[in-house]
């Protein structure tokens, strides 16, 4: 299975929370992992603000264990459609369009994805 690990799941994983332990099953479980370059920006911003001593090592792990999908014109246009139709933030729309493009399930606890098809939703206190 191909999974797109959303920023929420990566952050919980790096924090070592119970929600992160659920995400670990996908991160370390042998699935093909896709991340959007948008996820890298969001996670790295969190890491440098909250875990600066670990930020380089953690972001390196994220990049090395994943196929990084960059924002293409095709994904950007699809993201704009998702933002308009679903009334979601642009970052989440880019992540959704990236997942659709790669035929990946999104692993997240972000409420913006709750109830959507092809989403593995990890309920949490944040998101």
N, CA, C and O atoms as CSV, one atom per row, in Angstrom:
chain,resi,resn,atom,element,x,y,z
A,1,UNK,N,N,0.847,-1.174,0.000
A,1,UNK,CA,C,0.000,0.000,0.000
A,1,UNK,C,C,0.897,1.243,0.000
A,1,UNK,O,O,1.968,1.251,0.607
A,2,UNK,N,N,0.451,2.265,-0.674
A,2,UNK,CA,C,1.143,3.549,-0.680
A,2,UNK,C,C,0.413,4.493,0.269
A,2,UNK,O,O,-0.805,4.647,0.187
A,3,UNK,N,N,1.163,5.121,1.167
A,3,UNK,CA,C,0.571,6.042,2.133
A,3,UNK,C,C,1.274,7.387,2.055
A,3,UNK,O,O,2.487,7.461,1.855
A,4,UNK,N,N,0.504,8.432,2.214
A,4,UNK,CA,C,1.065,9.767,2.372
A,4,UNK,C,C,0.961,10.087,3.864
A,4,UNK,O,O,-0.136,10.215,4.407
A,5,UNK,N,N,2.092,10.210,4.502
A,5,UNK,CA,C,2.114,10.537,5.925
A,5,UNK,C,C,1.999,12.053,6.041
A,5,UNK,O,O,2.894,12.790,5.628
A,6,UNK,N,N,0.884,12.506,6.609
A,6,UNK,CA,C,0.629,13.941,6.743
A,6,UNK,C,C,1.506,14.529,7.858
A,6,UNK,O,O,2.021,13.799,8.706
A,7,UNK,N,N,1.664,15.824,7.842
A,7,UNK,CA,C,2.481,16.522,8.833
A,7,UNK,C,C,2.048,16.189,10.255
A,7,UNK,O,O,2.891,15.973,11.126
A,8,UNK,N,N,0.746,16.147,10.496
A,8,UNK,CA,C,0.221,15.825,11.827
A,8,UNK,C,C,0.811,14.510,12.319
A,8,UNK,O,O,1.277,14.426,13.455
A,9,UNK,N,N,0.794,13.490,11.477
A,9,UNK,CA,C,1.280,12.167,11.869
A,9,UNK,C,C,2.790,12.179,12.106
A,9,UNK,O,O,3.268,11.575,13.067
A,10,UNK,N,N,3.546,12.860,11.243
A,10,UNK,CA,C,4.992,12.953,11.442
A,10,UNK,C,C,5.314,13.645,12.764
A,10,UNK,O,O,6.172,13.183,13.518
A,11,UNK,N,N,4.634,14.739,13.041
A,11,UNK,CA,C,4.901,15.496,14.270
A,11,UNK,C,C,4.589,14.648,15.498
A,11,UNK,O,O,5.374,14.626,16.446
A,12,UNK,N,N,3.464,13.956,15.494
A,12,UNK,CA,C,3.127,13.079,16.620
A,12,UNK,C,C,4.145,11.952,16.753
A,12,UNK,O,O,4.505,11.571,17.867
A,13,UNK,N,N,4.607,11.422,15.638
A,13,UNK,CA,C,5.634,10.371,15.634
A,13,UNK,C,C,6.925,10.880,16.269
A,13,UNK,O,O,7.501,10.211,17.127
A,14,UNK,N,N,7.380,12.061,15.851
A,14,UNK,CA,C,8.618,12.611,16.392
A,14,UNK,C,C,8.475,13.012,17.860
A,14,UNK,O,O,9.454,12.984,18.606
A,15,UNK,N,N,7.268,13.383,18.277
A,15,UNK,CA,C,7.030,13.717,19.688
A,15,UNK,C,C,6.937,12.457,20.553
A,15,UNK,O,O,7.081,12.535,21.773
A,16,UNK,N,N,6.699,11.308,19.938
A,16,UNK,CA,C,6.600,10.058,20.680
A,16,UNK,C,C,5.297,9.888,21.435
A,16,UNK,O,O,5.251,9.189,22.448
A,17,UNK,N,N,4.238,10.518,20.953
A,17,UNK,CA,C,2.938,10.435,21.620
A,17,UNK,C,C,2.248,9.105,21.294
A,17,UNK,O,O,2.680,8.392,20.388
A,18,UNK,N,N,1.180,8.768,22.027
A,18,UNK,CA,C,0.395,7.580,21.667
A,18,UNK,C,C,-0.143,7.653,20.233
A,18,UNK,O,O,-0.247,6.631,19.556
A,19,UNK,N,N,-0.481,8.845,19.778
A,19,UNK,CA,C,-0.952,9.016,18.394
A,19,UNK,C,C,0.193,8.730,17.429
A,19,UNK,O,O,-0.003,8.139,16.367
A,20,UNK,N,N,1.391,9.159,17.815
A,20,UNK,CA,C,2.579,8.886,17.010
A,20,UNK,C,C,2.886,7.403,16.921
A,20,UNK,O,O,3.415,6.927,15.916
A,21,UNK,N,N,2.548,6.670,17.985
A,21,UNK,CA,C,2.748,5.212,17.948
A,21,UNK,C,C,1.823,4.575,16.918
A,21,UNK,O,O,2.202,3.597,16.273
A,22,UNK,N,N,0.624,5.109,16.754
A,22,UNK,CA,C,-0.274,4.623,15.701
A,22,UNK,C,C,0.297,4.943,14.326
A,22,UNK,O,O,0.230,4.117,13.416
A,23,UNK,N,N,0.854,6.132,14.172
A,23,UNK,CA,C,1.470,6.521,12.897
A,23,UNK,C,C,2.702,5.675,12.609
A,23,UNK,O,O,3.008,5.400,11.449
A,24,UNK,N,N,3.410,5.262,13.655
A,24,UNK,CA,C,4.625,4.462,13.498
A,24,UNK,C,C,4.359,3.181,12.706
A,24,UNK,O,O,5.213,2.733,11.940
A,25,UNK,N,N,3.176,2.594,12.890
A,25,UNK,CA,C,2.838,1.375,12.154
A,25,UNK,C,C,2.938,1.590,10.644
A,25,UNK,O,O,3.277,0.663,9.909
A,26,UNK,N,N,2.650,2.784,10.187
A,26,UNK,CA,C,2.725,3.108,8.757
A,26,UNK,C,C,4.116,3.591,8.364
A,26,UNK,O,O,4.609,3.268,7.283
A,27,UNK,N,N,4.747,4.368,9.246
A,27,UNK,CA,C,6.072,4.916,8.948
A,27,UNK,C,C,7.127,3.819,8.921
A,27,UNK,O,O,8.021,3.829,8.075
A,28,UNK,N,N,7.020,2.880,9.843
A,28,UNK,CA,C,8.026,1.820,9.964
A,28,UNK,C,C,7.511,0.471,9.466
A,28,UNK,O,O,8.209,-0.536,9.579
A,29,UNK,N,N,6.301,0.443,8.919
A,29,UNK,CA,C,5.668,-0.824,8.598
A,29,UNK,C,C,5.919,-1.401,7.226
A,29,UNK,O,O,5.350,-2.439,6.889
A,30,UNK,N,N,6.743,-0.773,6.431
A,30,UNK,CA,C,7.051,-1.337,5.127
A,30,UNK,C,C,6.181,-0.830,3.993
A,30,UNK,O,O,6.353,-1.247,2.848
A,31,UNK,N,N,5.246,0.069,4.295
A,31,UNK,CA,C,4.446,0.673,3.231
A,31,UNK,C,C,5.327,1.633,2.431
A,31,UNK,O,O,6.319,2.158,2.938
A,32,UNK,N,N,4.947,1.848,1.179
A,32,UNK,CA,C,5.621,2.887,0.389
A,32,UNK,C,C,5.113,4.225,0.904
A,32,UNK,O,O,3.905,4.464,0.929
A,33,UNK,N,N,6.032,5.104,1.318
A,33,UNK,CA,C,5.659,6.387,1.915
A,33,UNK,C,C,5.914,7.515,0.921
A,33,UNK,O,O,6.978,7.610,0.309
A,34,UNK,N,N,4.901,8.363,0.784
A,34,UNK,CA,C,5.002,9.583,-0.015
A,34,UNK,C,C,4.819,10.749,0.938
A,34,UNK,O,O,3.994,10.688,1.850
A,35,UNK,N,N,5.578,11.801,0.733
A,35,UNK,CA,C,5.331,13.062,1.433
A,35,UNK,C,C,5.359,14.184,0.409
A,35,UNK,O,O,6.112,14.149,-0.565
A,36,UNK,N,N,4.536,15.155,0.650
A,36,UNK,CA,C,4.564,16.361,-0.166
A,36,UNK,C,C,5.693,17.253,0.341
A,36,UNK,O,O,6.016,17.245,1.529
A,37,UNK,N,N,6.280,18.010,-0.553
A,37,UNK,CA,C,7.282,18.979,-0.104
A,37,UNK,C,C,6.652,19.951,0.898
A,37,UNK,O,O,7.354,20.531,1.726
A,38,UNK,N,N,5.321,20.131,0.824
A,38,UNK,CA,C,4.603,20.953,1.798
A,38,UNK,C,C,4.714,20.335,3.195
A,38,UNK,O,O,4.882,21.057,4.178
A,39,UNK,N,N,4.621,18.997,3.290
A,39,UNK,CA,C,4.779,18.323,4.584
A,39,UNK,C,C,6.162,18.583,5.162
A,39,UNK,O,O,6.303,18.815,6.363
A,40,UNK,N,N,7.177,18.545,4.317
A,40,UNK,CA,C,8.541,18.782,4.797
A,40,UNK,C,C,8.647,20.185,5.389
A,40,UNK,O,O,9.242,20.362,6.452
A,41,UNK,N,N,8.086,21.166,4.726
A,41,UNK,CA,C,8.130,22.544,5.233
A,41,UNK,C,C,7.402,22.654,6.575
A,41,UNK,O,O,7.914,23.271,7.509
A,42,UNK,N,N,6.215,22.060,6.673
A,42,UNK,CA,C,5.437,22.143,7.917
A,42,UNK,C,C,6.139,21.428,9.070
A,42,UNK,O,O,6.219,21.961,10.177
A,43,UNK,N,N,6.643,20.235,8.812
A,43,UNK,CA,C,7.292,19.459,9.869
A,43,UNK,C,C,8.604,20.120,10.288
A,43,UNK,O,O,8.900,20.201,11.480
A,44,UNK,N,N,9.383,20.590,9.332
A,44,UNK,CA,C,10.652,21.220,9.682
A,44,UNK,C,C,10.427,22.489,10.496
A,44,UNK,O,O,11.176,22.759,11.434
A,45,UNK,N,N,9.423,23.259,10.157
A,45,UNK,CA,C,9.101,24.459,10.941
A,45,UNK,C,C,8.770,24.076,12.385
A,45,UNK,O,O,9.224,24.728,13.325
A,46,UNK,N,N,7.980,23.018,12.552
A,46,UNK,CA,C,7.672,22.542,13.901
A,46,UNK,C,C,8.952,22.112,14.622
A,46,UNK,O,O,9.162,22.464,15.783
A,47,UNK,N,N,9.794,21.361,13.941
A,47,UNK,CA,C,11.001,20.833,14.575
A,47,UNK,C,C,11.972,21.933,15.001
A,47,UNK,O,O,12.506,21.886,16.109
A,48,UNK,N,N,12.205,22.914,14.142
A,48,UNK,CA,C,13.169,23.959,14.520
A,48,UNK,C,C,12.631,24.825,15.660
A,48,UNK,O,O,13.405,25.412,16.416
A,49,UNK,N,N,11.299,24.903,15.783
A,49,UNK,CA,C,10.699,25.675,16.871
A,49,UNK,C,C,10.647,24.880,18.177
A,49,UNK,O,O,10.771,25.458,19.257
A,50,UNK,N,N,10.465,23.566,18.088
A,50,UNK,CA,C,10.203,22.764,19.275
A,50,UNK,C,C,11.263,21.717,19.614
A,50,UNK,O,O,11.401,21.321,20.772
A,51,UNK,N,N,11.998,21.278,18.621
A,51,UNK,CA,C,13.036,20.259,18.836
A,51,UNK,C,C,14.283,20.627,18.037
A,51,UNK,O,O,14.750,19.818,17.235
A,52,UNK,N,N,14.840,21.831,18.235
A,52,UNK,CA,C,15.953,22.272,17.389
A,52,UNK,C,C,17.149,21.328,17.426
A,52,UNK,O,O,17.844,21.170,16.422
A,53,UNK,N,N,17.395,20.700,18.570
A,53,UNK,CA,C,18.532,19.792,18.688
A,53,UNK,C,C,18.353,18.534,17.839
A,53,UNK,O,O,19.340,17.898,17.469
A,54,UNK,N,N,17.119,18.169,17.527
A,54,UNK,CA,C,16.832,16.965,16.748
A,54,UNK,C,C,16.385,17.267,15.318
A,54,UNK,O,O,16.205,16.347,14.519
A,55,UNK,N,N,16.205,18.539,14.992
A,55,UNK,CA,C,15.544,18.901,13.734
A,55,UNK,C,C,16.248,18.351,12.502
A,55,UNK,O,O,15.589,17.808,11.616
A,56,UNK,N,N,17.554,18.474,12.424
A,56,UNK,CA,C,18.279,18.003,11.233
A,56,UNK,C,C,18.172,16.487,11.092
A,56,UNK,O,O,17.940,15.976,9.996
A,57,UNK,N,N,18.339,15.775,12.191
A,57,UNK,CA,C,18.279,14.300,12.157
A,57,UNK,C,C,16.875,13.813,11.813
A,57,UNK,O,O,16.714,12.892,11.012
A,58,UNK,N,N,15.865,14.427,12.413
A,58,UNK,CA,C,14.484,14.002,12.161
A,58,UNK,C,C,14.051,14.296,10.729
A,58,UNK,O,O,13.418,13.454,10.091
A,59,UNK,N,N,14.381,15.473,10.218
A,59,UNK,CA,C,13.949,15.805,8.853
A,59,UNK,C,C,14.713,14.944,7.852
A,59,UNK,O,O,14.165,14.571,6.815
A,60,UNK,N,N,15.969,14.626,8.149
A,60,UNK,CA,C,16.742,13.736,7.291
A,60,UNK,C,C,16.088,12.350,7.248
A,60,UNK,O,O,15.978,11.750,6.178
A,61,UNK,N,N,15.658,11.845,8.394
A,61,UNK,CA,C,14.961,10.557,8.450
A,61,UNK,C,C,13.683,10.600,7.608
A,61,UNK,O,O,13.401,9.674,6.848
A,62,UNK,N,N,12.919,11.673,7.751
A,62,UNK,CA,C,11.666,11.822,7.001
A,62,UNK,C,C,11.925,11.771,5.495
A,62,UNK,O,O,11.210,11.089,4.761
A,63,UNK,N,N,12.927,12.481,5.049
A,63,UNK,CA,C,13.243,12.548,3.617
A,63,UNK,C,C,13.776,11.203,3.107
A,63,UNK,O,O,13.405,10.753,2.023
A,64,UNK,N,N,14.640,10.575,3.888
A,64,UNK,CA,C,15.244,9.316,3.447
A,64,UNK,C,C,14.271,8.144,3.433
A,64,UNK,O,O,14.467,7.193,2.676
A,65,UNK,N,N,13.226,8.194,4.254
A,65,UNK,CA,C,12.271,7.079,4.297
A,65,UNK,C,C,11.082,7.286,3.372
A,65,UNK,O,O,10.191,6.439,3.314
A,66,UNK,N,N,11.056,8.386,2.657
A,66,UNK,CA,C,9.886,8.749,1.855
A,66,UNK,C,C,10.266,9.086,0.422
A,66,UNK,O,O,11.412,9.421,0.120
A,67,UNK,N,N,9.270,8.988,-0.449
A,67,UNK,CA,C,9.387,9.559,-1.779
A,67,UNK,C,C,8.837,10.976,-1.659
A,67,UNK,O,O,7.665,11.160,-1.331
A,68,UNK,N,N,9.667,11.968,-1.922
A,68,UNK,CA,C,9.231,13.360,-1.816
A,68,UNK,C,C,8.608,13.788,-3.132
A,68,UNK,O,O,9.242,13.736,-4.186
A,69,UNK,N,N,7.357,14.210,-3.053
A,69,UNK,CA,C,6.627,14.689,-4.225
A,69,UNK,C,C,6.607,16.215,-4.183
A,69,UNK,O,O,6.130,16.821,-3.224
A,70,UNK,N,N,7.129,16.810,-5.233
A,70,UNK,CA,C,7.186,18.262,-5.305
A,70,UNK,C,C,5.931,18.815,-5.961
A,70,UNK,O,O,5.249,18.114,-6.710
A,71,UNK,N,N,5.637,20.056,-5.679
A,71,UNK,CA,C,4.451,20.702,-6.228
A,71,UNK,C,C,4.641,20.932,-7.725
A,71,UNK,O,O,5.461,21.747,-8.149
A,72,UNK,N,N,3.865,20.198,-8.508
A,72,UNK,CA,C,3.879,20.361,-9.957
A,72,UNK,C,C,2.680,21.214,-10.358
A,72,UNK,O,O,1.802,21.491,-9.540
A,73,UNK,N,N,2.653,21.617,-11.596
A,73,UNK,CA,C,1.507,22.380,-12.091
A,73,UNK,C,C,0.224,21.568,-11.963
A,73,UNK,O,O,-0.810,22.096,-11.555
A,74,UNK,N,N,0.290,20.291,-12.309
A,74,UNK,CA,C,-0.889,19.414,-12.226
A,74,UNK,C,C,-1.403,19.309,-10.784
A,74,UNK,O,O,-2.605,19.423,-10.544
A,75,UNK,N,N,-0.502,19.095,-9.837
A,75,UNK,CA,C,-0.913,18.995,-8.433
A,75,UNK,C,C,-1.430,20.346,-7.932
A,75,UNK,O,O,-2.388,20.387,-7.161
A,76,UNK,N,N,-0.817,21.438,-8.355
A,76,UNK,CA,C,-1.246,22.775,-7.931
A,76,UNK,C,C,-2.671,23.067,-8.399
A,76,UNK,O,O,-3.476,23.600,-7.635
A,77,UNK,N,N,-2.981,22.727,-9.629
A,77,UNK,CA,C,-4.335,22.973,-10.159
A,77,UNK,C,C,-5.352,22.114,-9.416
A,77,UNK,O,O,-6.433,22.587,-9.067
A,78,UNK,N,N,-5.002,20.843,-9.172
A,78,UNK,CA,C,-5.907,19.967,-8.419
A,78,UNK,C,C,-6.078,20.477,-6.982
A,78,UNK,O,O,-7.179,20.419,-6.435
A,79,UNK,N,N,-5.018,20.966,-6.382
A,79,UNK,CA,C,-5.102,21.513,-5.026
A,79,UNK,C,C,-6.043,22.722,-4.980
A,79,UNK,O,O,-6.825,22.866,-4.040
A,80,UNK,N,N,-5.967,23.578,-5.981
A,80,UNK,CA,C,-6.869,24.740,-6.035
A,80,UNK,C,C,-8.327,24.290,-6.089
A,80,UNK,O,O,-9.196,24.896,-5.462
A,81,UNK,N,N,-8.591,23.214,-6.850
A,81,UNK,CA,C,-9.958,22.678,-6.912
A,81,UNK,C,C,-10.413,22.172,-5.544
A,81,UNK,O,O,-11.526,22.455,-5.099
A,82,UNK,N,N,-9.529,21.419,-4.888
A,82,UNK,CA,C,-9.878,20.895,-3.556
A,82,UNK,C,C,-10.122,22.032,-2.570
A,82,UNK,O,O,-11.078,21.981,-1.796
A,83,UNK,N,N,-9.277,23.052,-2.587
A,83,UNK,CA,C,-9.440,24.190,-1.683
A,83,UNK,C,C,-10.786,24.852,-1.911
A,83,UNK,O,O,-11.493,25.180,-0.958
A,84,UNK,N,N,-11.137,25.046,-3.166
A,84,UNK,CA,C,-12.398,25.701,-3.500
A,84,UNK,C,C,-13.604,24.832,-3.119
A,84,UNK,O,O,-14.542,25.312,-2.483
A,85,UNK,N,N,-13.576,23.569,-3.506
A,85,UNK,CA,C,-14.726,22.694,-3.294
A,85,UNK,C,C,-14.894,22.257,-1.845
A,85,UNK,O,O,-16.020,22.148,-1.360
A,86,UNK,N,N,-13.795,22.008,-1.155
A,86,UNK,CA,C,-13.873,21.471,0.205
A,86,UNK,C,C,-13.665,22.552,1.269
A,86,UNK,O,O,-13.766,22.279,2.465
A,87,UNK,N,N,-13.379,23.763,0.832
A,87,UNK,CA,C,-13.171,24.892,1.746
A,87,UNK,C,C,-12.102,24.580,2.794
A,87,UNK,O,O,-12.277,24.865,3.978
A,88,UNK,N,N,-11.000,23.993,2.344
A,88,UNK,CA,C,-9.897,23.650,3.234
A,88,UNK,C,C,-8.722,24.580,2.994
A,88,UNK,O,O,-8.689,25.309,2.003
A,89,UNK,N,N,-7.767,24.552,3.897
A,89,UNK,CA,C,-6.564,25.360,3.735
A,89,UNK,C,C,-5.753,24.892,2.538
A,89,UNK,O,O,-5.860,23.740,2.116
A,90,UNK,N,N,-4.947,25.784,1.999
A,90,UNK,CA,C,-4.163,25.450,0.812
A,90,UNK,C,C,-3.150,24.344,1.096
A,90,UNK,O,O,-2.957,23.465,0.257
A,91,UNK,N,N,-2.496,24.367,2.265
A,91,UNK,CA,C,-1.521,23.318,2.573
A,91,UNK,C,C,-2.191,21.947,2.572
A,91,UNK,O,O,-1.663,20.998,1.992
A,92,UNK,N,N,-3.350,21.840,3.219
A,92,UNK,CA,C,-4.075,20.565,3.230
A,92,UNK,C,C,-4.547,20.185,1.828
A,92,UNK,O,O,-4.551,19.006,1.471
A,93,UNK,N,N,-4.938,21.166,1.043
A,93,UNK,CA,C,-5.373,20.889,-0.331
A,93,UNK,C,C,-4.213,20.354,-1.169
A,93,UNK,O,O,-4.407,19.469,-2.003
A,94,UNK,N,N,-3.015,20.882,-0.954
A,94,UNK,CA,C,-1.838,20.382,-1.667
A,94,UNK,C,C,-1.539,18.948,-1.252
A,94,UNK,O,O,-1.215,18.111,-2.094
A,95,UNK,N,N,-1.646,18.661,0.037
A,95,UNK,CA,C,-1.419,17.303,0.533
A,95,UNK,C,C,-2.454,16.355,-0.069
A,95,UNK,O,O,-2.100,15.263,-0.515
A,96,UNK,N,N,-3.714,16.750,-0.088
A,96,UNK,CA,C,-4.766,15.909,-0.663
A,96,UNK,C,C,-4.510,15.659,-2.149
A,96,UNK,O,O,-4.603,14.522,-2.610
A,97,UNK,N,N,-4.194,16.697,-2.887
A,97,UNK,CA,C,-3.929,16.542,-4.322
A,97,UNK,C,C,-2.709,15.652,-4.565
A,97,UNK,O,O,-2.687,14.877,-5.521
A,98,UNK,N,N,-1.707,15.760,-3.713
A,98,UNK,CA,C,-0.519,14.906,-3.830
A,98,UNK,C,C,-0.890,13.449,-3.599
A,98,UNK,O,O,-0.446,12.568,-4.335
A,99,UNK,N,N,-1.696,13.194,-2.584
A,99,UNK,CA,C,-2.122,11.822,-2.291
A,99,UNK,C,C,-2.935,11.248,-3.445
A,99,UNK,O,O,-2.724,10.101,-3.840
A,100,UNK,N,N,-3.850,12.022,-3.982
A,100,UNK,CA,C,-4.664,11.556,-5.111
A,100,UNK,C,C,-3.757,11.254,-6.308
A,100,UNK,O,O,-3.914,10.229,-6.972
A,101,UNK,N,N,-2.826,12.138,-6.569
A,101,UNK,CA,C,-1.903,11.971,-7.702
A,101,UNK,C,C,-1.110,10.657,-7.600
A,101,UNK,O,O,-0.863,9.991,-8.605
A,102,UNK,N,N,-0.719,10.300,-6.373
A,102,UNK,CA,C,0.095,9.096,-6.161
A,102,UNK,C,C,-0.735,7.878,-5.746
A,102,UNK,O,O,-0.189,6.821,-5.432
A,103,UNK,N,N,-2.072,8.044,-5.749
A,103,UNK,CA,C,-2.973,6.956,-5.350
A,103,UNK,C,C,-2.605,6.426,-3.969
A,103,UNK,O,O,-2.500,5.219,-3.755
A,104,UNK,N,N,-2.413,7.356,-3.042
A,104,UNK,CA,C,-1.988,7.030,-1.684
A,104,UNK,C,C,-3.095,7.328,-0.688
A,104,UNK,O,O,-3.894,8.244,-0.880
A,105,UNK,N,N,-3.128,6.540,0.376
A,105,UNK,CA,C,-4.004,6.830,1.511
A,105,UNK,C,C,-3.284,7.836,2.398
A,105,UNK,O,O,-2.077,7.726,2.614
A,106,UNK,N,N,-4.018,8.809,2.910
A,106,UNK,CA,C,-3.440,9.808,3.801
A,106,UNK,C,C,-3.532,9.292,5.231
A,106,UNK,O,O,-4.610,8.912,5.691
A,107,UNK,N,N,-2.402,9.278,5.933
A,107,UNK,CA,C,-2.362,8.905,7.346
A,107,UNK,C,C,-2.259,10.197,8.137
A,107,UNK,O,O,-1.267,10.919,8.033
A,108,UNK,N,N,-3.291,10.490,8.933
A,108,UNK,CA,C,-3.359,11.774,9.625
A,108,UNK,C,C,-4.336,11.723,10.791
A,108,UNK,O,O,-5.123,10.786,10.925
A,109,UNK,N,N,-4.268,12.734,11.618
A,109,UNK,CA,C,-5.256,12.970,12.657
A,109,UNK,C,C,-5.826,14.370,12.514
A,109,UNK,O,O,-6.565,14.842,13.378
A,110,UNK,N,N,-5.480,15.024,11.425
A,110,UNK,CA,C,-5.948,16.381,11.130
A,110,UNK,C,C,-7.436,16.326,10.811
A,110,UNK,O,O,-7.865,15.616,9.901
A,111,UNK,N,N,-8.218,17.088,11.575
A,111,UNK,CA,C,-9.675,17.077,11.416
A,111,UNK,C,C,-10.135,17.466,10.013
A,111,UNK,O,O,-11.232,17.087,9.603
A,112,UNK,N,N,-9.323,18.209,9.275
A,112,UNK,CA,C,-9.715,18.604,7.918
A,112,UNK,C,C,-9.876,17.395,6.992
A,112,UNK,O,O,-10.551,17.481,5.966
A,113,UNK,N,N,-9.259,16.276,7.353
A,113,UNK,CA,C,-9.346,15.074,6.525
A,113,UNK,C,C,-10.337,14.044,7.070
A,113,UNK,O,O,-10.596,13.026,6.428
A,114,UNK,N,N,-10.881,14.311,8.240
A,114,UNK,CA,C,-11.783,13.360,8.894
A,114,UNK,C,C,-13.000,13.084,8.007
A,114,UNK,O,O,-13.648,14.008,7.515
A,115,UNK,N,N,-13.294,11.804,7.815
A,115,UNK,CA,C,-14.456,11.403,7.034
A,115,UNK,C,C,-14.230,11.327,5.537
A,115,UNK,O,O,-15.129,10.922,4.800
A,116,UNK,N,N,-13.051,11.707,5.073
A,116,UNK,CA,C,-12.766,11.622,3.640
A,116,UNK,C,C,-12.398,10.191,3.275
A,116,UNK,O,O,-11.872,9.446,4.102
A,117,UNK,N,N,-12.674,9.814,2.044
A,117,UNK,CA,C,-12.248,8.509,1.552
A,117,UNK,C,C,-10.741,8.460,1.437
A,117,UNK,O,O,-10.089,9.497,1.315
A,118,UNK,N,N,-10.186,7.269,1.476
A,118,UNK,CA,C,-8.746,7.047,1.357
A,118,UNK,C,C,-7.937,7.791,2.411
A,118,UNK,O,O,-6.834,8.267,2.142
A,119,UNK,N,N,-8.496,7.885,3.613
A,119,UNK,CA,C,-7.794,8.498,4.741
A,119,UNK,C,C,-7.778,7.497,5.886
A,119,UNK,O,O,-8.813,6.943,6.256
A,120,UNK,N,N,-6.597,7.273,6.441
A,120,UNK,CA,C,-6.463,6.515,7.683
A,120,UNK,C,C,-6.432,7.583,8.772
A,120,UNK,O,O,-5.426,8.266,8.965
A,121,UNK,N,N,-7.551,7.715,9.478
A,121,UNK,CA,C,-7.686,8.788,10.470
A,121,UNK,C,C,-7.309,8.277,11.858
A,121,UNK,O,O,-7.896,7.319,12.360
A,122,UNK,N,N,-6.331,8.922,12.461
A,122,UNK,CA,C,-5.889,8.594,13.814
A,122,UNK,C,C,-6.484,9.648,14.731
A,122,UNK,O,O,-6.003,10.781,14.763
A,123,UNK,N,N,-7.521,9.294,15.476
A,123,UNK,CA,C,-8.129,10.313,16.351
A,123,UNK,C,C,-7.165,10.744,17.439
A,123,UNK,O,O,-6.487,9.916,18.048
A,124,UNK,N,N,-7.109,12.037,17.676
A,124,UNK,CA,C,-6.204,12.571,18.685
A,124,UNK,C,C,-6.792,13.793,19.367
A,124,UNK,O,O,-7.920,14.198,19.089
A,125,UNK,N,N,-6.016,14.366,20.253
A,125,UNK,CA,C,-6.440,15.554,20.973
A,125,UNK,C,C,-6.183,16.817,20.189
A,125,UNK,O,O,-6.824,17.845,20.409
A,126,UNK,N,N,-5.216,16.730,19.253
A,126,UNK,CA,C,-4.905,17.874,18.410
A,126,UNK,C,C,-5.263,17.482,16.986
A,126,UNK,O,O,-5.484,16.302,16.712
A,127,UNK,N,N,-5.324,18.412,16.108
A,127,UNK,CA,C,-5.558,18.036,14.727
A,127,UNK,C,C,-6.642,18.711,14.128
A,127,UNK,O,O,-6.942,18.479,12.957
